[in-house]
Amino acid sequence: MERLNLSEEQTKLLEESFKKVGRHPDMTTLMLIAAECGLSEEDTQKWFKLRNAQWRQAEGLPAELRSVLD
């Protein structure tokens, strides 16, 4: 998956949202975050997907969301 080319300010806003709203924002919240960051909803959703993978790896979990039994 390609990396997004984000400004430092956009990254900061996204990280704050990740911590404040959680790892899985609903569509309305995602729209608001996208508008605040000046990004498309698709790019914002992609960022959250990538960031979730990083979080799971940091927690010692598989990067992709799967059952523990997989």
Stockholm file with secondary structure:
# STOCKHOLM 1.0

chainA/1-70         MERLNLSEEQTKLLEESFKKVGRHPDMTTLMLIAAECGLSEEDTQKWFKLRNAQWRQAEGLPAELRSVLD
#=GR chainA/1-70 SS CCCCCCCHHHHHHHHHHHHHHCSSCCHHHHHHHHHHHTCCHHHHHHHHHHHHHHHHHHTTSCSSCCCTTC
#=GC SS_cons        CCCCCCCHHHHHHHHHHHHHHCSSCCHHHHHHHHHHHTCCHHHHHHHHHHHHHHHHHHTTSCSSCCCTTC
//
